[in-house]
Structures are given as C-alpha cells and as structure tokens.
C-alpha cells in the first residue's frame, strides 16, 4: 500500500462527517441566581406615625470603596435643613473600581421600601457624575418606581438615547455646569434634545459658571426639594 492509499479512508471519513452535520435550533430557559451585595447608609427619621418619602442618592466615582461616611459628601445630606418635611435618605456605596450596578440598587430600594415605613408613591432618585449616570440608567430601567428623577453632571450613553421612550412619563430634571471639562455639557444637551420631544415636562438647567461641581448649585436650592416632595407617582 502506498502512502496515498493509506490516508484515503481518513479523507473520506472527514467528508462524511461534514456532510451529516446537524443544525439544532432550541431555547435556553433556566433560572440563574446571582448574589448581590451593597453597603448603604439610611437616614431614617424617628417617631414618624405615617409613611414617609424616600430620597435615593447615588454618589460619584470619588466616593467608591468601603468608607461609608464619604457617601454623604456632596449630597442632599449636606442640605437636610432645606427639606421641610420628614424624609428618609438612602445612600448606597459603589464598590471600588466599578460603576453602579443598577440592578443591585433597584433591589435595595425595594427591600428598604418594604422593611421601613416608606411611601412607595414618593420615592425620589438623584445622583451626581457617575451617580448621575446610574440615576439615568436606573430610571430608564424602572421608570415605574420613581416619582421624580434628578441627574447632576451625568455622563450619558447610546443605550439611554436608544430607549428614550422609557423616560416619557417621568418627572425629570437635568443639571450641568456650563464649564464642565470632566463630563462635557454636551452629555446633558444631547440627552435633553432626545428627551424633550417625548417628555415635554423634562427640564435642563445649565449653571454657566460651574465646572464639574454643579452639585452644590443643585442641592443647595430649596426649590429642588419642594419640587420633589410635591410629586407622587402617577
């Protein structure tokens, strides 16, 4: 037997295997459990007889990690004296070197609203910078949860623009510094241009002299909290 004859059967075997390949069309359908873990601070008024509103605050990238005290920096915590009725303030902390896991935040809010005397028709979401991005992302994923949404100097992305109709029924305000060189004002302008035609109630405020820190101008204004607390879902 020469060398060519010796390898001929293997050649035919390969051709036969290719000829009998099967295309399978099916569906994967299985419950997959994922563990979520997130530290948080909850500022809860004492001795309240009725259910109270909840402000959820998502911090920026500088407050990531495991020092919970710093999540109160640059936040509504600083201006609690401007809030004219008892409210709970929930501030989760994003782990170091990650961005917001909005699914985890969603389930945290659900747990808090069940565990404590929270008025589920008066849950208000706000955040700044990276937390502003998390605010817009979570609001687009679960618009049914929030009575109002306030995003400050927020990065935006194409997924938000593509799903802009998810924001059509929200009470939503955007805030940005006109001189922001970290998250450019174009983020707010471009998102607002997409948003306003589907949600004419949406508002954009530009602080012309603010750089990235537009959160002090936002959270130091009593009218923000008056607006929030005047609103209920639906």
N, C-alpha and C positions, 0 to 999 in steps of 0.2 A: 504494500500500500504506500503510495507516495504521500507527501505532506499535504497536498491539496485535497486528496480524498479523505485524509484523516480529519480535517476540520470542516468538511462539508456538512455533516449531520448537525453540528452545532449551529452553523449558519442558518439552516432550515428551521431549527428549533426556535431561534430568535425571531424569525419572520412569523412563525406560527403564533408566538406569544403576543406580538403586536397586533396581529390580525384578530385575535379574540379578546382584546381589551374591552372592559365593560365600563360604561358611563353610569354613575349612580347619582340620582337626584333624591335628596331626602331633606330632613329638617332636624336641627339640633334644638331640643327643648328640655332644659334642665334647670332647676332652681340652684343658683350658686350663692352661697352665703359669704359675705365679706365683713370682716370685723372693722369697725370704725372707732377711733379714739381721738378725743379732742379735749384739751383743758379749757376752762372758761371761768370768768367772773360774772356773777349775777348779783346786781344791786337791787334788793327787794325791800320796798317799804314795809314797815311793821304795822300791825294792828289795823289793817285795812279790812273793812267789812264787805266791800263789794269787789268784783273782779276789776283788775287794773290793766291799763295799756302796757305794751312791751315795746321798747326800742332796742333793736338789734344793731350792734355796731361792729363793723369789720375793719380792723386796723390795717396799716400799710406794711411794707416789707421790713422796715426798721424795727418793728415790734415782734417779729417772729422769734421763736425759741421756747424757753421754758421758764422765763421770769414773768409771771402773770401780772405783776404790778405795772409793767410798762404798757400793757394793752390799754390802760386808761389815759395814756399820753395823747394829746391832740384829739380829744374825743368829746362827746357830749357829757362825759363825767366831769370835765373841767367846768362846764356851764350848767350844772344841775340847778343852780339858783335861778336860772332863767325859765325853768319848767314849772308852770303854775299849778300843776296838779300831781298827785302821786303817780309815779310811773316806775316800772321795773326796767333796768338797763342790763342787757345781756351782751357780754363781750367775749367771744371765743378767741383762742390763740392759735395762729397758724404755726405748725412746726417749722423748725429751721430749714432753710434751703428748699422749701416747697412753695407752691402757690395754693390758694384756697381750694379745698375740697368742698365744693358747694353741696354735694350730696350729704356729707357729714354734717354741715351746718344746718341743712334742711331737717334732718332727723333730730338734731339737737334742739332746734326750735320747737318741733313737735313734742319732744319729751318735756321740755320746760313748760310749755303751754298746757300740758296735761297734768303735770306734777304740782304746779302752783296756780294761784288764783289769777289767771291771765284771761283778759278779754280777747278771744280769738278774732273778733272783728276789728281789733285795734292793735295790730302788730305792724310796726314801722321799721323799715330796713334802711340803713345808711352805712356808708363806708368811704374811706379815702385812699387814693392812689391804688395800690394793689388791692386794697379792700373795696375801692370803688369799682374795680373790675369784677371782684367777687360779688358785689352788690348787683351789678347789672346782669351778670351771668345767672345768679340765683333767681333774680326777679323774672328773667326770661324763661327759666325752667319751671318755676312755680308761681306764676302771677296771681293765682287764686289765694295765696297765703297772706298777701300784704295789702294793708290799707294805704300805704304810701311808700315811695322809694326815693332816696336822695343820694346821688352819687357825686363824689367830690374828686376832682382831678383824676378821673378814671381813664386808664387805658381801655380801648375798645378793640373788638376783633371782628373778623368777617362772619363768624358764626352768629354773632349778635345781629349784624346787618341782615343776614340771610333769614333770620327768624324774627324780624322786626314786628310782625303782626302779633307776636306773643305779648308785646308791650302795649297793645292798643287800648286796653281798658284800665291801665294803671294810672294812679295819681303819681306823677314822676317829675322830679326836678334834677337838673344837672348844674353843677357849679365847676368853674375852672378859672385859673389865673391866666390873664392875657399874656403874661411874660413867662409862662411855664416853659422851661427848657429841658425838663426831665420827661414829662408826659405832655407832648405838644398840644396846644389848644385845638388843633385840627381833629384830635380824637373826639372832643365834645361837639365841634361844628359838624363833622361828618355824620356822627351818630344822630344828632338832632335833625339834620336835614332828611335823614331816613325816617326818623320817628314822627316828626310833626305832621306829615300828611296822613298818617294812620291814627295819630293821637293828638288832636289839636290842643288838648289841655296841657300837654307837656311844656315845661319851661326850661330855658337855658339862661343862666346868669354868668356873665364874664366879669371878673374883678380885674380891671385893666392894669392895675399896678402890682398885682400879685404874681410872684413866681410860682414854684410848685406848692408852696404853702398857701393854698386857698382855703384850708380847713378852718383857720382861725376866723377868717371873714365869714365863713358859712356858719359855724357852730356858735359864734358869739352873737348871732342875730336872734332875738326873741321871737321874731315873726316866723322863723323856721319851725319852732316847737308849737306855736299857735296853729300854724297850718297843719302840721302832723296831727295834733290832738283833736282837731276839728273834724277829722276824717274817719269814716268807718268803711269796711268792705261793702261793696255793692251799693 
